[in-house]
């Protein structure tokens, strides 16, 4: 993604995060695809991540995608971030863009809610989310799409494109 379009994308993300809301009608529609454990996992995400995942789900549907595994992956793909504050997300984006080595130094797992743990979850959310989705009863295919371990897969490409467009 070019620098200007990436900056525009991140700006839209930031301003959408300031006052997040969840489209309840879209949420109800999407919940029909999820089992109880997956619904709980979705509900544990921040409001901004819930709406983002609903936007990705909706973008895929608007583009004609109907595969249940792909749509479930769209709904759960950011579950690994947990409950991070907006400033954690901003710090992650800035460090990732300007100083990846510093980010590697700062990001540390710890099971707590400190800023180092938040950076770690941002950095590793794909694998963490895949593990959580699997624990919630998702298929290996869903987990593979979330962890991005299905290279050269058209559905993964569609998921990534939708994720970056909303």
C-alpha positions in Angstrom: 0.0 0.0 0.0 1.4 3.4 -0.9 2.4 5.7 1.9 -0.3 8.3 1.2 -3.1 5.7 1.0 -1.8 4.0 4.1 -1.8 7.3 5.9 -5.4 8.0 4.8 -6.4 4.5 5.9 -4.9 5.0 9.3 -6.5 8.4 9.7 -9.9 7.0 8.9 -9.2 4.2 11.5 -8.2 6.7 14.1 -11.2 9.1 13.7 -13.5 6.1 13.6 -12.0 4.9 16.9 -12.7 8.2 18.7 -16.4 7.6 19.0 -16.9 3.9 18.1 -20.4 2.4 17.7 -21.7 -1.0 16.7 -24.4 -1.4 14.1 -26.8 -3.6 16.0 -28.7 -4.8 12.9 -25.5 -5.9 11.2 -24.3 -7.5 14.5 -27.5 -9.6 14.7 -27.1 -10.7 11.1 -23.5 -11.7 11.7 -24.2 -13.5 15.0 -26.3 -16.0 13.1 -23.0 -17.4 11.8 -21.4 -17.7 15.2 -21.7 -20.3 18.0 -22.2 -19.2 21.6 -18.4 -19.2 22.3 -17.6 -17.3 19.2 -20.3 -14.7 20.1 -18.7 -14.3 23.5 -15.2 -13.9 21.9 -16.6 -11.3 19.6 -18.3 -9.5 22.5 -15.0 -9.3 24.4 -13.4 -7.1 21.7 -13.5 -3.4 22.1 -16.4 -1.6 20.5 -14.1 -0.2 17.8 -12.8 -3.7 16.9 -16.3 -5.1 16.9 -17.4 -2.5 14.4 -14.3 -2.9 12.3 -14.8 -6.6 12.1 -18.5 -6.1 11.2 -17.3 -3.7 8.5 -14.9 -6.3 7.1 -17.7 -8.9 7.2 -20.0 -6.5 5.4 -17.4 -5.6 2.8 -16.9 -9.3 2.0 -20.6 -9.9 1.7 -21.0 -6.8 -0.5 -18.3 -8.4 -2.8 -20.2 -11.6 -3.1 -18.4 -13.7 -0.6 -20.7 -16.3 1.1 -18.2 -18.8 2.5 -19.1 -19.3 6.2 -15.5 -19.8 7.3 -14.3 -16.6 5.6 -17.1 -14.6 7.1 -16.5 -16.1 10.6 -12.8 -15.2 10.2 -13.8 -11.7 9.3 -15.8 -11.4 12.5 -13.1 -12.7 14.7 -9.9 -11.6 13.0 -9.0 -8.9 15.6 -10.0 -10.9 18.8 -6.3 -11.4 19.7 -5.9 -7.7 20.4 -8.0 -8.0 23.5 -9.0 -4.8 25.2 -6.4 -2.3 24.2 -6.7 1.4 24.7 -6.7 3.8 21.8 -3.3 5.2 22.8 -1.8 1.7 22.8 -3.0 1.3 19.2 -1.6 4.7 18.2 1.7 3.9 19.8 1.8 0.6 18.0 1.1 2.1 14.6 3.7 4.9 15.1 6.4 2.5 16.4 5.6 -0.1 13.6 6.0 2.6 11.0 9.0 4.4 12.4 11.0 2.1 14.7 10.1 -1.6 14.4 13.2 -2.6 16.4 12.1 -0.4 19.3 8.6 -2.0 19.0 10.2 -5.4 19.3 12.0 -4.3 22.4 8.9 -2.8 24.0 6.4 -5.5 23.1 6.3 -8.2 25.8 3.8 -10.8 26.9 2.9 -10.7 30.5 -0.7 -11.6 30.9 -1.4 -8.2 32.3 -2.9 -5.0 31.0 0.2 -2.8 30.8 1.4 -1.0 27.7 4.0 -3.6 26.9 1.4 -6.4 26.9 -0.9 -4.2 24.7 1.9 -3.7 22.2 2.6 -7.4 22.2 -1.0 -8.2 21.6 -1.1 -5.7 18.7 2.0 -7.2 17.2 0.9 -10.8 17.6 -2.9 -10.5 17.3 -3.2 -12.7 14.3 -1.8 -15.8 16.0 -3.4 -15.0 19.4 -6.7 -14.5 17.7 -6.4 -17.8 15.8 -5.8 -19.6 19.0 -8.8 -17.9 20.7 -11.0 -18.7 17.7 -9.9 -22.3 17.8 -10.7 -22.5 21.5 -14.1 -21.0 20.8 -14.9 -23.9 18.4 -13.8 -22.4 15.1 -12.6 -24.7 12.4 -8.9 -25.0 11.4 -9.8 -23.1 8.2 -11.1 -20.1 10.2 -8.0 -20.2 12.5 -5.8 -20.4 9.4 -7.4 -17.4 7.8 -7.1 -15.4 11.0 -3.5 -16.3 11.5 -2.8 -15.7 7.8 -1.1 -19.1 7.5 -2.9 -20.0 4.3 -0.6 -18.5 1.7 -1.8 -17.9 -1.9 -5.4 -18.4 -0.8 -8.0 -16.2 -2.6 -10.1 -16.0 0.5 -7.2 -14.8 2.6 -6.5 -12.2 -0.1 -10.2 -11.1 0.0 -10.1 -10.9 3.8 -6.9 -8.8 3.8 -8.3 -6.5 1.1 -11.5 -6.0 3.0 -9.6 -5.4 6.3 -7.5 -2.7 4.7 -10.4 -1.0 3.0 -12.6 -0.3 6.0 
